[in-house]
Amino acid sequence: MITKDSGGDTSRLEWFKSSYSDSGNSNECVEVAAASGVVHVRDSKDLSVPELAFGEGAWAGFVSHAADC
């Protein structure tokens, strides 16, 4: 996992809200954006918190594990 200061230029990323985020509950807001070789994850409620960045392999492993839960 790579932690990234929000000062980096991620403004051009196309963010998507997780389909598992409950639109009726504003406390569950996760967004992801894909870039070349990296998947970015952020809390859309508080953009001052640094986003997380994962390599493609790490992200694929997480998604596979989460799907089994």
CHARMM-style PDB file with segment names, atoms N, HN, CA, C and O in Angstrom:
ATOM      1  N   MET     1       0.849  -1.173   0.000  1.00  0.00      PROA
ATOM      2  CA  MET     1       0.000   0.000   0.000  1.00  0.00      PROA
ATOM      3  C   MET     1       0.888   1.226   0.000  1.00  0.00      PROA
ATOM      4  O   MET     1       1.956   1.238   0.612  1.00  0.00      PROA
ATOM      5  N   ILE     2       0.444   2.239  -0.681  1.00  0.00      PROA
ATOM      6  HN  ILE     2      -0.424   2.230  -1.178  1.00  0.00      PROA
ATOM      7  CA  ILE     2       1.154   3.504  -0.760  1.00  0.00      PROA
ATOM      8  C   ILE     2       0.258   4.560  -0.144  1.00  0.00      PROA
ATOM      9  O   ILE     2      -0.889   4.709  -0.565  1.00  0.00      PROA
ATOM     10  N   THR     3       0.748   5.291   0.835  1.00  0.00      PROA
ATOM     11  HN  THR     3       1.680   5.170   1.177  1.00  0.00      PROA
ATOM     12  CA  THR     3      -0.047   6.414   1.327  1.00  0.00      PROA
ATOM     13  C   THR     3       0.402   7.632   0.552  1.00  0.00      PROA
ATOM     14  O   THR     3       1.588   7.784   0.261  1.00  0.00      PROA
ATOM     15  N   LYS     4      -0.520   8.487   0.222  1.00  0.00      PROA
ATOM     16  HN  LYS     4      -1.483   8.364   0.458  1.00  0.00      PROA
ATOM     17  CA  LYS     4      -0.202   9.612  -0.640  1.00  0.00      PROA
ATOM     18  C   LYS     4      -0.799  10.883  -0.073  1.00  0.00      PROA
ATOM     19  O   LYS     4      -1.976  10.920   0.285  1.00  0.00      PROA
ATOM     20  N   ASP     5       0.003  11.909   0.007  1.00  0.00      PROA
ATOM     21  HN  ASP     5       0.959  11.879  -0.284  1.00  0.00      PROA
ATOM     22  CA  ASP     5      -0.462  13.216   0.449  1.00  0.00      PROA
ATOM     23  C   ASP     5      -1.439  13.752  -0.587  1.00  0.00      PROA
ATOM     24  O   ASP     5      -1.177  13.652  -1.785  1.00  0.00      PROA
ATOM     25  N   SER     6      -2.544  14.312  -0.157  1.00  0.00      PROA
ATOM     26  HN  SER     6      -2.757  14.393   0.817  1.00  0.00      PROA
ATOM     27  CA  SER     6      -3.535  14.825  -1.090  1.00  0.00      PROA
ATOM     28  C   SER     6      -3.008  16.014  -1.885  1.00  0.00      PROA
ATOM     29  O   SER     6      -3.701  16.509  -2.773  1.00  0.00      PROA
ATOM     30  N   GLY     7      -1.785  16.487  -1.582  1.00  0.00      PROA
ATOM     31  HN  GLY     7      -1.222  16.084  -0.860  1.00  0.00      PROA
ATOM     32  CA  GLY     7      -1.172  17.542  -2.358  1.00  0.00      PROA
ATOM     33  C   GLY     7      -0.758  17.067  -3.738  1.00  0.00      PROA
ATOM     34  O   GLY     7      -0.507  17.891  -4.617  1.00  0.00      PROA
ATOM     35  N   GLY     8      -0.680  15.739  -3.956  1.00  0.00      PROA
ATOM     36  HN  GLY     8      -0.884  15.070  -3.242  1.00  0.00      PROA
ATOM     37  CA  GLY     8      -0.371  15.204  -5.279  1.00  0.00      PROA
ATOM     38  C   GLY     8      -1.506  15.508  -6.233  1.00  0.00      PROA
ATOM     39  O   GLY     8      -2.636  15.735  -5.800  1.00  0.00      PROA
ATOM     40  N   ASP     9      -1.222  15.516  -7.530  1.00  0.00      PROA
ATOM     41  HN  ASP     9      -0.304  15.332  -7.882  1.00  0.00      PROA
ATOM     42  CA  ASP     9      -2.260  15.863  -8.491  1.00  0.00      PROA
ATOM     43  C   ASP     9      -3.134  14.656  -8.812  1.00  0.00      PROA
ATOM     44  O   ASP     9      -2.834  13.885  -9.723  1.00  0.00      PROA
ATOM     45  N   THR    10      -4.199  14.505  -8.066  1.00  0.00      PROA
ATOM     46  HN  THR    10      -4.442  15.132  -7.326  1.00  0.00      PROA
ATOM     47  CA  THR    10      -5.175  13.452  -8.348  1.00  0.00      PROA
ATOM     48  C   THR    10      -6.484  14.076  -8.841  1.00  0.00      PROA
ATOM     49  O   THR    10      -7.505  13.394  -8.934  1.00  0.00      PROA
ATOM     50  N   SER    11      -6.448  15.371  -9.155  1.00  0.00      PROA
ATOM     51  HN  SER    11      -5.619  15.925  -9.080  1.00  0.00      PROA
ATOM     52  CA  SER    11      -7.665  16.073  -9.573  1.00  0.00      PROA
ATOM     53  C   SER    11      -8.193  15.567 -10.911  1.00  0.00      PROA
ATOM     54  O   SER    11      -9.376  15.739 -11.205  1.00  0.00      PROA
ATOM     55  N   ARG    12      -7.346  14.948 -11.726  1.00  0.00      PROA
ATOM     56  HN  ARG    12      -6.385  14.808 -11.488  1.00  0.00      PROA
ATOM     57  CA  ARG    12      -7.775  14.472 -13.035  1.00  0.00      PROA
ATOM     58  C   ARG    12      -8.342  13.051 -12.992  1.00  0.00      PROA
ATOM     59  O   ARG    12      -8.812  12.535 -14.006  1.00  0.00      PROA
ATOM     60  N   LEU    13      -8.295  12.430 -11.828  1.00  0.00      PROA
ATOM     61  HN  LEU    13      -7.912  12.849 -11.005  1.00  0.00      PROA
ATOM     62  CA  LEU    13      -8.822  11.085 -11.713  1.00  0.00      PROA
ATOM     63  C   LEU    13     -10.340  11.099 -11.782  1.00  0.00      PROA
ATOM     64  O   LEU    13     -10.978  12.061 -11.352  1.00  0.00      PROA
ATOM     65  N   GLU    14     -10.915  10.039 -12.320  1.00  0.00      PROA
ATOM     66  HN  GLU    14     -10.397   9.258 -12.669  1.00  0.00      PROA
ATOM     67  CA  GLU    14     -12.364   9.895 -12.347  1.00  0.00      PROA
ATOM     68  C   GLU    14     -12.753   8.985 -11.190  1.00  0.00      PROA
ATOM     69  O   GLU    14     -12.520   7.777 -11.232  1.00  0.00      PROA
ATOM     70  N   TRP    15     -13.349   9.578 -10.151  1.00  0.00      PROA
ATOM     71  HN  TRP    15     -13.539  10.560 -10.117  1.00  0.00      PROA
ATOM     72  CA  TRP    15     -13.691   8.859  -8.923  1.00  0.00      PROA
ATOM     73  C   TRP    15     -15.064   8.216  -9.054  1.00  0.00      PROA
ATOM     74  O   TRP    15     -15.987   8.792  -9.631  1.00  0.00      PROA
ATOM     75  N   PHE    16     -15.179   7.005  -8.504  1.00  0.00      PROA
ATOM     76  HN  PHE    16     -14.429   6.538  -8.035  1.00  0.00      PROA
ATOM     77  CA  PHE    16     -16.450   6.278  -8.493  1.00  0.00      PROA
ATOM     78  C   PHE    16     -16.780   5.906  -7.064  1.00  0.00      PROA
ATOM     79  O   PHE    16     -15.915   5.453  -6.314  1.00  0.00      PROA
ATOM     80  N   LYS    17     -18.033   6.098  -6.688  1.00  0.00      PROA
ATOM     81  HN  LYS    17     -18.736   6.466  -7.296  1.00  0.00      PROA
ATOM     82  CA  LYS    17     -18.481   5.706  -5.357  1.00  0.00      PROA
ATOM     83  C   LYS    17     -18.687   4.199  -5.330  1.00  0.00      PROA
ATOM     84  O   LYS    17     -19.218   3.625  -6.281  1.00  0.00      PROA
ATOM     85  N   SER    18     -18.281   3.576  -4.272  1.00  0.00      PROA
ATOM     86  HN  SER    18     -17.850   4.042  -3.500  1.00  0.00      PROA
ATOM     87  CA  SER    18     -18.456   2.134  -4.127  1.00  0.00      PROA
ATOM     88  C   SER    18     -19.925   1.772  -4.219  1.00  0.00      PROA
ATOM     89  O   SER    18     -20.778   2.455  -3.652  1.00  0.00      PROA
ATOM     90  N   SER    19     -20.214   0.703  -4.930  1.00  0.00      PROA
ATOM     91  HN  SER    19     -19.521   0.149  -5.390  1.00  0.00      PROA
ATOM     92  CA  SER    19     -21.614   0.251  -5.030  1.00  0.00      PROA
ATOM     93  C   SER    19     -22.113  -0.285  -3.695  1.00  0.00      PROA
ATOM     94  O   SER    19     -23.317  -0.464  -3.512  1.00  0.00      PROA
ATOM     95  N   TYR    20     -21.204  -0.541  -2.766  1.00  0.00      PROA
ATOM     96  HN  TYR    20     -20.226  -0.395  -2.915  1.00  0.00      PROA
ATOM     97  CA  TYR    20     -21.588  -1.025  -1.435  1.00  0.00      PROA
ATOM     98  C   TYR    20     -21.796   0.107  -0.445  1.00  0.00      PROA
ATOM     99  O   TYR    20     -22.214  -0.136   0.687  1.00  0.00      PROA
ATOM    100  N   SER    21     -21.510   1.346  -0.848  1.00  0.00      PROA
ATOM    101  HN  SER    21     -21.170   1.544  -1.767  1.00  0.00      PROA
ATOM    102  CA  SER    21     -21.773   2.482   0.031  1.00  0.00      PROA
ATOM    103  C   SER    21     -23.265   2.729   0.052  1.00  0.00      PROA
ATOM    104  O   SER    21     -23.911   2.773  -0.995  1.00  0.00      PROA
ATOM    105  N   ASP    22     -23.802   2.886   1.221  1.00  0.00      PROA
ATOM    106  HN  ASP    22     -23.277   2.850   2.072  1.00  0.00      PROA
ATOM    107  CA  ASP    22     -25.231   3.095   1.406  1.00  0.00      PROA
ATOM    108  C   ASP    22     -25.553   4.563   1.182  1.00  0.00      PROA
ATOM    109  O   ASP    22     -25.136   5.409   1.972  1.00  0.00      PROA
ATOM    110  N   SER    23     -26.278   4.879   0.131  1.00  0.00      PROA
ATOM    111  HN  SER    23     -26.616   4.191  -0.511  1.00  0.00      PROA
ATOM    112  CA  SER    23     -26.592   6.277  -0.169  1.00  0.00      PROA
ATOM    113  C   SER    23     -27.462   6.905   0.908  1.00  0.00      PROA
ATOM    114  O   SER    23     -27.508   8.131   1.017  1.00  0.00      PROA
ATOM    115  N   GLY    24     -28.153   6.101   1.705  1.00  0.00      PROA
ATOM    116  HN  GLY    24     -28.116   5.106   1.617  1.00  0.00      PROA
ATOM    117  CA  GLY    24     -28.985   6.625   2.780  1.00  0.00      PROA
ATOM    118  C   GLY    24     -28.211   6.874   4.060  1.00  0.00      PROA
ATOM    119  O   GLY    24     -28.736   7.467   5.002  1.00  0.00      PROA
ATOM    120  N   ASN    25     -26.955   6.422   4.098  1.00  0.00      PROA
ATOM    121  HN  ASN    25     -26.528   5.940   3.333  1.00  0.00      PROA
ATOM    122  CA  ASN    25     -26.127   6.582   5.294  1.00  0.00      PROA
ATOM    123  C   ASN    25     -24.866   7.327   4.907  1.00  0.00      PROA
ATOM    124  O   ASN    25     -23.956   6.743   4.317  1.00  0.00      PROA
ATOM    125  N   SER    26     -24.799   8.612   5.231  1.00  0.00      PROA
ATOM    126  HN  SER    26     -25.538   9.087   5.710  1.00  0.00      PROA
ATOM    127  CA  SER    26     -23.668   9.442   4.808  1.00  0.00      PROA
ATOM    128  C   SER    26     -22.366   9.066   5.506  1.00  0.00      PROA
ATOM    129  O   SER    26     -21.321   9.628   5.178  1.00  0.00      PROA
ATOM    130  N   ASN    27     -22.394   8.134   6.457  1.00  0.00      PROA
ATOM    131  HN  ASN    27     -23.243   7.678   6.723  1.00  0.00      PROA
ATOM    132  CA  ASN    27     -21.174   7.711   7.140  1.00  0.00      PROA
ATOM    133  C   ASN    27     -20.416   6.633   6.379  1.00  0.00      PROA
ATOM    134  O   ASN    27     -19.343   6.220   6.818  1.00  0.00      PROA
ATOM    135  N   GLU    28     -20.940   6.170   5.257  1.00  0.00      PROA
ATOM    136  HN  GLU    28     -21.812   6.506   4.901  1.00  0.00      PROA
ATOM    137  CA  GLU    28     -20.311   5.101   4.489  1.00  0.00      PROA
ATOM    138  C   GLU    28     -20.073   5.569   3.062  1.00  0.00      PROA
ATOM    139  O   GLU    28     -20.860   5.260   2.167  1.00  0.00      PROA
ATOM    140  N   CYS    29     -19.002   6.305   2.846  1.00  0.00      PROA
ATOM    141  HN  CYS    29     -18.362   6.556   3.573  1.00  0.00      PROA
ATOM    142  CA  CYS    29     -18.727   6.848   1.518  1.00  0.00      PROA
ATOM    143  C   CYS    29     -17.294   6.539   1.112  1.00  0.00      PROA
ATOM    144  O   CYS    29     -16.357   7.208   1.549  1.00  0.00      PROA
ATOM    145  N   VAL    30     -17.132   5.533   0.284  1.00  0.00      PROA
ATOM    146  HN  VAL    30     -17.893   4.990  -0.071  1.00  0.00      PROA
ATOM    147  CA  VAL    30     -15.822   5.157  -0.222  1.00  0.00      PROA
ATOM    148  C   VAL    30     -15.823   5.386  -1.722  1.00  0.00      PROA
ATOM    149  O   VAL    30     -16.767   5.005  -2.415  1.00  0.00      PROA
ATOM    150  N   GLU    31     -14.767   6.007  -2.222  1.00  0.00      PROA
ATOM    151  HN  GLU    31     -14.000   6.317  -1.660  1.00  0.00      PROA
ATOM    152  CA  GLU    31     -14.631   6.222  -3.654  1.00  0.00      PROA
ATOM    153  C   GLU    31     -13.312   5.629  -4.121  1.00  0.00      PROA
ATOM    154  O   GLU    31     -12.330   5.601  -3.379  1.00  0.00      PROA
ATOM    155  N   VAL    32     -13.304   5.156  -5.357  1.00  0.00      PROA
ATOM    156  HN  VAL    32     -14.102   5.179  -5.959  1.00  0.00      PROA
ATOM    157  CA  VAL    32     -12.090   4.612  -5.957  1.00  0.00      PROA
ATOM    158  C   VAL    32     -11.864   5.263  -7.316  1.00  0.00      PROA
ATOM    159  O   VAL    32     -12.803   5.708  -7.977  1.00  0.00      PROA
ATOM    160  N   ALA    33     -10.594   5.306  -7.715  1.00  0.00      PROA
ATOM    161  HN  ALA    33      -9.832   4.945  -7.178  1.00  0.00      PROA
ATOM    162  CA  ALA    33     -10.218   5.813  -9.035  1.00  0.00      PROA
ATOM    163  C   ALA    33      -9.024   5.005  -9.514  1.00  0.00      PROA
ATOM    164  O   ALA    33      -8.090   4.751  -8.753  1.00  0.00      PROA
ATOM    165  N   ALA    34      -9.057   4.606 -10.766  1.00  0.00      PROA
ATOM    166  HN  ALA    34      -9.816   4.812 -11.384  1.00  0.00      PROA
ATOM    167  CA  ALA    34      -7.960   3.829 -11.336  1.00  0.00      PROA
ATOM    168  C   ALA    34      -7.063   4.738 -12.161  1.00  0.00      PROA
ATOM    169  O   ALA    34      -7.538   5.608 -12.891  1.00  0.00      PROA
ATOM    170  N   ALA    35      -5.769   4.523 -12.033  1.00  0.00      PROA
ATOM    171  HN  ALA    35      -5.384   3.816 -11.440  1.00  0.00      PROA
ATOM    172  CA  ALA    35      -4.770   5.210 -12.841  1.00  0.00      PROA
ATOM    173  C   ALA    35      -3.814   4.133 -13.337  1.00  0.00      PROA
ATOM    174  O   ALA    35      -3.973   2.963 -12.990  1.00  0.00      PROA
ATOM    175  N   SER    36      -2.865   4.494 -14.111  1.00  0.00      PROA
ATOM    176  HN  SER    36      -2.736   5.445 -14.393  1.00  0.00      PROA
ATOM    177  CA  SER    36      -1.921   3.530 -14.676  1.00  0.00      PROA
ATOM    178  C   SER    36      -1.180   2.778 -13.571  1.00  0.00      PROA
ATOM    179  O   SER    36      -0.282   3.325 -12.931  1.00  0.00      PROA
ATOM    180  N   GLY    37      -1.566   1.517 -13.355  1.00  0.00      PROA
ATOM    181  HN  GLY    37      -2.295   1.072 -13.875  1.00  0.00      PROA
ATOM    182  CA  GLY    37      -0.890   0.663 -12.384  1.00  0.00      PROA
ATOM    183  C   GLY    37      -1.245   0.894 -10.935  1.00  0.00      PROA
ATOM    184  O   GLY    37      -0.680   0.242 -10.057  1.00  0.00      PROA
ATOM    185  N   VAL    38      -2.172   1.811 -10.651  1.00  0.00      PROA
ATOM    186  HN  VAL    38      -2.631   2.341 -11.364  1.00  0.00      PROA
ATOM    187  CA  VAL    38      -2.508   2.173  -9.269  1.00  0.00      PROA
ATOM    188  C   VAL    38      -4.016   2.337  -9.129  1.00  0.00      PROA
ATOM    189  O   VAL    38      -4.677   2.863 -10.025  1.00  0.00      PROA
ATOM    190  N   VAL    39      -4.558   1.884  -7.996  1.00  0.00      PROA
ATOM    191  HN  VAL    39      -4.022   1.457  -7.268  1.00  0.00      PROA
ATOM    192  CA  VAL    39      -5.956   2.136  -7.652  1.00  0.00      PROA
ATOM    193  C   VAL    39      -5.956   3.026  -6.415  1.00  0.00      PROA
ATOM    194  O   VAL    39      -5.370   2.676  -5.391  1.00  0.00      PROA
ATOM    195  N   HSD    40      -6.612   4.170  -6.512  1.00  0.00      PROA
ATOM    196  HN  HSD    40      -7.089   4.454  -7.344  1.00  0.00      PROA
ATOM    197  CA  HSD    40      -6.695   5.131  -5.416  1.00  0.00      PROA
ATOM    198  C   HSD    40      -8.012   4.926  -4.673  1.00  0.00      PROA
ATOM    199  O   HSD    40      -9.040   4.642  -5.289  1.00  0.00      PROA
ATOM    200  N   VAL    41      -7.980   5.068  -3.359  1.00  0.00      PROA
ATOM    201  HN  VAL    41      -7.145   5.298  -2.859  1.00  0.00      PROA
ATOM    202  CA  VAL    41      -9.165   4.919  -2.521  1.00  0.00      PROA
ATOM    203  C   VAL    41      -9.222   6.124  -1.588  1.00  0.00      PROA
ATOM    204  O   VAL    41      -8.207   6.513  -1.010  1.00  0.00      PROA
ATOM    205  N   ARG    42     -10.402   6.711  -1.442  1.00  0.00      PROA
ATOM    206  HN  ARG    42     -11.226   6.395  -1.912  1.00  0.00      PROA
ATOM    207  CA  ARG    42     -10.532   7.863  -0.545  1.00  0.00      PROA
ATOM    208  C   ARG    42     -11.881   7.856   0.159  1.00  0.00      PROA
ATOM    209  O   ARG    42     -12.830   7.190  -0.257  1.00  0.00      PROA
ATOM    210  N   ASP    43     -11.926   8.620   1.234  1.00  0.00      PROA
ATOM    211  HN  ASP    43     -11.155   9.161   1.572  1.00  0.00      PROA
ATOM    212  CA  ASP    43     -13.158   8.860   1.986  1.00  0.00      PROA
ATOM    213  C   ASP    43     -13.762  10.137   1.428  1.00  0.00      PROA
ATOM    214  O   ASP    43     -13.220  11.221   1.646  1.00  0.00      PROA
ATOM    215  N   SER    44     -14.859  10.030   0.723  1.00  0.00      PROA
ATOM    216  HN  SER    44     -15.299   9.149   0.546  1.00  0.00      PROA
ATOM    217  CA  SER    44     -15.434  11.199   0.059  1.00  0.00      PROA
ATOM    218  C   SER    44     -16.001  12.226   1.023  1.00  0.00      PROA
ATOM    219  O   SER    44     -16.261  13.363   0.629  1.00  0.00      PROA
ATOM    220  N   LYS    45     -16.198  11.847   2.280  1.00  0.00      PROA
ATOM    221  HN  LYS    45     -15.987  10.924   2.600  1.00  0.00      PROA
ATOM    222  CA  LYS    45     -16.723  12.799   3.261  1.00  0.00      PROA
ATOM    223  C   LYS    45     -15.652  13.747   3.763  1.00  0.00      PROA
ATOM    224  O   LYS    45     -15.969  14.848   4.211  1.00  0.00      PROA
ATOM    225  N   ASP    46     -14.383  13.344   3.698  1.00  0.00      PROA
ATOM    226  HN  ASP    46     -14.125  12.449   3.334  1.00  0.00      PROA
ATOM    227  CA  ASP    46     -13.303  14.158   4.246  1.00  0.00      PROA
ATOM    228  C   ASP    46     -12.098  14.092   3.315  1.00  0.00      PROA
ATOM    229  O   ASP    46     -11.211  13.256   3.490  1.00  0.00      PROA
ATOM    230  N   LEU    47     -12.074  14.975   2.334  1.00  0.00      PROA
ATOM    231  HN  LEU    47     -12.795  15.654   2.192  1.00  0.00      PROA
ATOM    232  CA  LEU    47     -10.996  14.959   1.338  1.00  0.00      PROA
ATOM    233  C   LEU    47      -9.679  15.494   1.887  1.00  0.00      PROA
ATOM    234  O   LEU    47      -8.664  15.451   1.192  1.00  0.00      PROA
ATOM    235  N   SER    48      -9.674  15.997   3.120  1.00  0.00      PROA
ATOM    236  HN  SER    48     -10.499  16.032   3.684  1.00  0.00      PROA
ATOM    237  CA  SER    48      -8.415  16.448   3.714  1.00  0.00      PROA
ATOM    238  C   SER    48      -7.579  15.275   4.207  1.00  0.00      PROA
ATOM    239  O   SER    48      -6.382  15.424   4.453  1.00  0.00      PROA
ATOM    240  N   VAL    49      -8.206  14.100   4.354  1.00  0.00      PROA
ATOM    241  HN  VAL    49      -9.179  13.979   4.154  1.00  0.00      PROA
ATOM    242  CA  VAL    49      -7.501  12.888   4.776  1.00  0.00      PROA
ATOM    243  C   VAL    49      -6.778  12.319   3.558  1.00  0.00      PROA
ATOM    244  O   VAL    49      -7.373  12.211   2.485  1.00  0.00      PROA
ATOM    245  N   PRO    50      -5.511  11.956   3.706  1.00  0.00      PROA
ATOM    246  CA  PRO    50      -4.792  11.398   2.546  1.00  0.00      PROA
ATOM    247  C   PRO    50      -5.481  10.151   2.000  1.00  0.00      PROA
ATOM    248  O   PRO    50      -5.999   9.323   2.750  1.00  0.00      PROA
ATOM    249  N   GLU    51      -5.470  10.043   0.686  1.00  0.00      PROA
ATOM    250  HN  GLU    51      -5.049  10.715   0.077  1.00  0.00      PROA
ATOM    251  CA  GLU    51      -6.032   8.855   0.053  1.00  0.00      PROA
ATOM    252  C   GLU    51      -5.038   7.710   0.175  1.00  0.00      PROA
ATOM    253  O   GLU    51      -3.873   7.912   0.517  1.00  0.00      PROA
ATOM    254  N   LEU    52      -5.510   6.527  -0.105  1.00  0.00      PROA
ATOM    255  HN  LEU    52      -6.456   6.363  -0.383  1.00  0.00      PROA
ATOM    256  CA  LEU    52      -4.647   5.352  -0.150  1.00  0.00      PROA
ATOM    257  C   LEU    52      -4.454   4.982  -1.607  1.00  0.00      PROA
ATOM    258  O   LEU    52      -5.341   5.198  -2.434  1.00  0.00      PROA
ATOM    259  N   ALA    53      -3.302   4.427  -1.920  1.00  0.00      PROA
ATOM    260  HN  ALA    53      -2.581   4.251  -1.249  1.00  0.00      PROA
ATOM    261  CA  ALA    53      -3.039   3.976  -3.278  1.00  0.00      PROA
ATOM    262  C   ALA    53      -2.497   2.550  -3.211  1.00  0.00      PROA
ATOM    263  O   ALA    53      -1.605   2.253  -2.417  1.00  0.00      PROA
ATOM    264  N   PHE    54      -3.037   1.679  -4.043  1.00  0.00      PROA
ATOM    265  HN  PHE    54      -3.762   1.920  -4.688  1.00  0.00      PROA
ATOM    266  CA  PHE    54      -2.660   0.271  -4.063  1.00  0.00      PROA
ATOM    267  C   PHE    54      -2.197  -0.111  -5.459  1.00  0.00      PROA
ATOM    268  O   PHE    54      -2.752   0.361  -6.451  1.00  0.00      PROA
ATOM    269  N   GLY    55      -1.191  -0.956  -5.538  1.00  0.00      PROA
ATOM    270  HN  GLY    55      -0.741  -1.339  -4.732  1.00  0.00      PROA
ATOM    271  CA  GLY    55      -0.806  -1.533  -6.815  1.00  0.00      PROA
ATOM    272  C   GLY    55      -1.922  -2.422  -7.313  1.00  0.00      PROA
ATOM    273  O   GLY    55      -2.770  -2.860  -6.536  1.00  0.00      PROA
ATOM    274  N   GLU    56      -1.927  -2.690  -8.615  1.00  0.00      PROA
ATOM    275  HN  GLU    56      -1.238  -2.334  -9.246  1.00  0.00      PROA
ATOM    276  CA  GLU    56      -3.012  -3.485  -9.205  1.00  0.00      PROA
ATOM    277  C   GLU    56      -3.120  -4.877  -8.574  1.00  0.00      PROA
ATOM    278  O   GLU    56      -4.227  -5.361  -8.340  1.00  0.00      PROA
ATOM    279  N   GLY    57      -1.986  -5.522  -8.296  1.00  0.00      PROA
ATOM    280  HN  GLY    57      -1.087  -5.129  -8.486  1.00  0.00      PROA
ATOM    281  CA  GLY    57      -2.009  -6.855  -7.695  1.00  0.00      PROA
ATOM    282  C   GLY    57      -2.598  -6.848  -6.297  1.00  0.00      PROA
ATOM    283  O   GLY    57      -3.394  -7.717  -5.942  1.00  0.00      PROA
ATOM    284  N   ALA    58      -2.202  -5.861  -5.508  1.00  0.00      PROA
ATOM    285  HN  ALA    58      -1.556  -5.155  -5.797  1.00  0.00      PROA
ATOM    286  CA  ALA    58      -2.726  -5.747  -4.141  1.00  0.00      PROA
ATOM    287  C   ALA    58      -4.228  -5.479  -4.167  1.00  0.00      PROA
ATOM    288  O   ALA    58      -4.973  -6.049  -3.370  1.00  0.00      PROA
ATOM    289  N   TRP    59      -4.674  -4.620  -5.074  1.00  0.00      PROA
ATOM    290  HN  TRP    59      -4.068  -4.158  -5.722  1.00  0.00      PROA
ATOM    291  CA  TRP    59      -6.097  -4.310  -5.172  1.00  0.00      PROA
ATOM    292  C   TRP    59      -6.890  -5.540  -5.603  1.00  0.00      PROA
ATOM    293  O   TRP    59      -7.952  -5.824  -5.048  1.00  0.00      PROA
ATOM    294  N   ALA    60      -6.373  -6.269  -6.593  1.00  0.00      PROA
ATOM    295  HN  ALA    60      -5.511  -6.038  -7.044  1.00  0.00      PROA
ATOM    296  CA  ALA    60      -7.054  -7.481  -7.059  1.00  0.00      PROA
ATOM    297  C   ALA    60      -7.160  -8.502  -5.927  1.00  0.00      PROA
ATOM    298  O   ALA    60      -8.185  -9.170  -5.794  1.00  0.00      PROA
ATOM    299  N   GLY    61      -6.116  -8.628  -5.115  1.00  0.00      PROA
ATOM    300  HN  GLY    61      -5.284  -8.085  -5.223  1.00  0.00      PROA
ATOM    301  CA  GLY    61      -6.161  -9.538  -3.974  1.00  0.00      PROA
ATOM    302  C   GLY    61      -7.198  -9.114  -2.958  1.00  0.00      PROA
ATOM    303  O   GLY    61      -7.907  -9.956  -2.407  1.00  0.00      PROA
ATOM    304  N   PHE    62      -7.298  -7.805  -2.698  1.00  0.00      PROA
ATOM    305  HN  PHE    62      -6.722  -7.121  -3.146  1.00  0.00      PROA
ATOM    306  CA  PHE    62      -8.280  -7.305  -1.750  1.00  0.00      PROA
ATOM    307  C   PHE    62      -9.689  -7.577  -2.257  1.00  0.00      PROA
ATOM    308  O   PHE    62     -10.533  -8.076  -1.512  1.00  0.00      PROA
ATOM    309  N   VAL    63      -9.947  -7.254  -3.512  1.00  0.00      PROA
ATOM    310  HN  VAL    63      -9.262  -6.849  -4.118  1.00  0.00      PROA
ATOM    311  CA  VAL    63     -11.288  -7.440  -4.075  1.00  0.00      PROA
ATOM    312  C   VAL    63     -11.677  -8.916  -4.050  1.00  0.00      PROA
ATOM    313  O   VAL    63     -12.816  -9.256  -3.731  1.00  0.00      PROA
ATOM    314  N   SER    64     -10.738  -9.784  -4.383  1.00  0.00      PROA
ATOM    315  HN  SER    64      -9.812  -9.508  -4.641  1.00  0.00      PROA
ATOM    316  CA  SER    64     -11.003 -11.224  -4.349  1.00  0.00      PROA
ATOM    317  C   SER    64     -11.358 -11.681  -2.940  1.00  0.00      PROA
ATOM    318  O   SER    64     -12.308 -12.439  -2.744  1.00  0.00      PROA
ATOM    319  N   HSD    65     -10.594 -11.216  -1.967  1.00  0.00      PROA
ATOM    320  HN  HSD    65      -9.823 -10.600  -2.126  1.00  0.00      PROA
ATOM    321  CA  HSD    65     -10.857 -11.582  -0.568  1.00  0.00      PROA
ATOM    322  C   HSD    65     -12.206 -11.016  -0.114  1.00  0.00      PROA
ATOM    323  O   HSD    65     -12.992 -11.721   0.517  1.00  0.00      PROA
ATOM    324  N   ALA    66     -12.472  -9.756  -0.430  1.00  0.00      PROA
ATOM    325  HN  ALA    66     -11.833  -9.183  -0.943  1.00  0.00      PROA
ATOM    326  CA  ALA    66     -13.726  -9.122   0.001  1.00  0.00      PROA
ATOM    327  C   ALA    66     -14.937  -9.816  -0.616  1.00  0.00      PROA
ATOM    328  O   ALA    66     -15.990  -9.908   0.015  1.00  0.00      PROA
ATOM    329  N   ALA    67     -14.792 -10.299  -1.836  1.00  0.00      PROA
ATOM    330  HN  ALA    67     -13.937 -10.224  -2.348  1.00  0.00      PROA
ATOM    331  CA  ALA    67     -15.901 -10.982  -2.502  1.00  0.00      PROA
ATOM    332  C   ALA    67     -16.242 -12.290  -1.826  1.00  0.00      PROA
ATOM    333  O   ALA    67     -17.381 -12.752  -1.891  1.00  0.00      PROA
ATOM    334  N   ASP    68     -15.241 -12.897  -1.168  1.00  0.00      PROA
ATOM    335  HN  ASP    68     -14.316 -12.521  -1.115  1.00  0.00      PROA
ATOM    336  CA  ASP    68     -15.476 -14.167  -0.469  1.00  0.00      PROA
ATOM    337  C   ASP    68     -16.101 -13.993   0.907  1.00  0.00      PROA
ATOM    338  O   ASP    68     -16.557 -14.966   1.508  1.00  0.00      PROA
ATOM    339  N   CYS    69     -16.126 -12.769   1.407  1.00  0.00      PROA
ATOM    340  HN  CYS    69     -15.756 -11.979   0.919  1.00  0.00      PROA
ATOM    341  CA  CYS    69     -16.656 -12.516   2.766  1.00  0.00      PROA
ATOM    342  C   CYS    69     -18.150 -12.432   2.792  1.00  0.00      PROA
ATOM    343  OT1 CYS    69     -18.739 -12.226   3.853  1.00  0.00      PROA
TER     344      CYS     69
END
